[in-house]
Amino acid sequence: MRAVPAIRAFAQDGGIETPLDQLIRHWMNERHAPDILPAQEDLMNGILDSIRRQSEIVHLLRGNTTMSEDEHIRITLVQTEIERVKFVVRACVCTRIYKIEKYARFIMTNADVQTRLTAAEQALAQRHAALTDRHYYTSVLQSLPEKQAHLDDTPIFVPPMVTEPDKTRPVFVHALQDCPPVHLPNGIPLEMEKDYISLTQYSIVEHLVVRGEAELV
Amino acid sequence: MASEPRHYGELATQLVMEARRSTQTDTLLKYNDSLVRTLIREQRDLEREADSIQLSHPVDNDEPPPALIIIQTAINRNKRCLLAYHAHRVDRLRDMYWAVGGALPHLLANKDIRDNLSPYEVDYLRAYNASIMEFRSEFSQELDIMASITNLPKDLHVQVKVVRECGVIQTENGTIDFQKGKRFVVRRSDIEHLIVQGYLEEVQ
């Protein structure tokens, strides 16, 4: 894991963010954010395309037996790098699967969250909500008296049954550029300059993270 | 079950304690079918009691009788505990599923695990597996999303020892016959799932 910040620092100093840097940023944001962030479909598809193309090229080149020692090492390097990129892609995908499963029922009732998911992720959320409901129904609810056999009742004094993302969870946020002022819960404005790091509620900096002006660390 | 008087919610507390013990010891305990059934019976009794209180309650009085509120609270709490117990088990099942890289037959073939599951939980795992497989096929051209993300890949190749016979395996570079006790140097991505499932062991 130690290699990751090194790559990132390099990218920030150079001022260019490669697709892989972007993916790592979104991965880290996703890991730290309590809510599901917008899917990065274009970025992800681009990276998947590169993985596929490079794997094909490597496969072709490996068939070539007249390769020099030098070229062989280079190909090994490329292969290792492909495996590393795949690792980040997998980690990204799995982080989202985890959240989708956790909030499946909430997602199905909230059109706003659905816009942040890809078509495949929406289908996954739907399937997951359905199969979890079915499990509760067959294991417990169908045996209870009719009046108790529903999942989404909201008895008083009890938290709701449907898990929702807790946007008040504190996060560490790192400003990637000078950010417009935001208002803290107690009304005090906070203006973050570039490279400013702050600990605050997720809901306060949510829009900065989505717009890419800040990242979670 | 015991015939001595019980407090409201006592059984439900037992059920939740069981879930907590499972978390603390990091094991999946046996599905407590009898306790779940007893709780469901208690729920039915409580519902009947609530109904009879409601019937004997004068219609012109808007205030609900206190006894009814207490019973309703007990019903809600019991129901929540029941669902929490099942939710906790399902979470654990999913963790176990991912820990073996989505090899469901491998998981269900393990008798120690299988005996601890309720039939509905086996159904759940099958349905969950189908759902994840469908999602996984979105990425099938490029990579396998089920592969491990616990260790960052540092090397392409890895030296492994065969600890359980797993027969001839097809890899990108031809077939390998993994016989017990032998050692091989192979591409990590080809055999990662065999390490996860306990057929191969990495040699440091």
HADDOCK unambig.tbl for C-alpha pairs under 7 A between the chains (distance, minus, plus):
assign (segid A and resid 1 and name CA) (segid B and resid 152 and name CA) 6.79 0.50 0.50
assign (segid A and resid 48 and name CA) (segid B and resid 142 and name CA) 6.25 0.50 0.50
assign (segid A and resid 51 and name CA) (segid B and resid 142 and name CA) 6.46 0.50 0.50
assign (segid A and resid 52 and name CA) (segid B and resid 142 and name CA) 5.47 0.50 0.50
assign (segid A and resid 80 and name CA) (segid B and resid 155 and name CA) 6.71 0.50 0.50
assign (segid A and resid 80 and name CA) (segid B and resid 156 and name CA) 5.79 0.50 0.50
assign (segid A and resid 83 and name CA) (segid B and resid 153 and name CA) 6.67 0.50 0.50
assign (segid A and resid 84 and name CA) (segid B and resid 153 and name CA) 6.07 0.50 0.50
assign (segid A and resid 86 and name CA) (segid B and resid 143 and name CA) 6.81 0.50 0.50
assign (segid A and resid 87 and name CA) (segid B and resid 149 and name CA) 6.50 0.50 0.50
assign (segid A and resid 90 and name CA) (segid B and resid 145 and name CA) 5.15 0.50 0.50
assign (segid A and resid 91 and name CA) (segid B and resid 149 and name CA) 6.17 0.50 0.50
assign (segid A and resid 120 and name CA) (segid B and resid 135 and name CA) 6.52 0.50 0.50
assign (segid A and resid 124 and name CA) (segid B and resid 131 and name CA) 6.69 0.50 0.50
assign (segid A and resid 124 and name CA) (segid B and resid 135 and name CA) 6.68 0.50 0.50
assign (segid A and resid 127 and name CA) (segid B and resid 131 and name CA) 6.54 0.50 0.50
assign (segid A and resid 131 and name CA) (segid B and resid 124 and name CA) 6.98 0.50 0.50
assign (segid A and resid 131 and name CA) (segid B and resid 127 and name CA) 6.89 0.50 0.50
assign (segid A and resid 135 and name CA) (segid B and resid 120 and name CA) 6.70 0.50 0.50
assign (segid A and resid 135 and name CA) (segid B and resid 124 and name CA) 6.38 0.50 0.50
assign (segid A and resid 136 and name CA) (segid B and resid 83 and name CA) 6.91 0.50 0.50
assign (segid A and resid 139 and name CA) (segid B and resid 120 and name CA) 6.61 0.50 0.50
assign (segid A and resid 143 and name CA) (segid B and resid 40 and name CA) 6.81 0.50 0.50
assign (segid A and resid 144 and name CA) (segid B and resid 40 and name CA) 6.15 0.50 0.50
assign (segid A and resid 144 and name CA) (segid B and resid 43 and name CA) 6.81 0.50 0.50
assign (segid A and resid 144 and name CA) (segid B and resid 44 and name CA) 6.60 0.50 0.50
assign (segid A and resid 145 and name CA) (segid B and resid 44 and name CA) 5.99 0.50 0.50
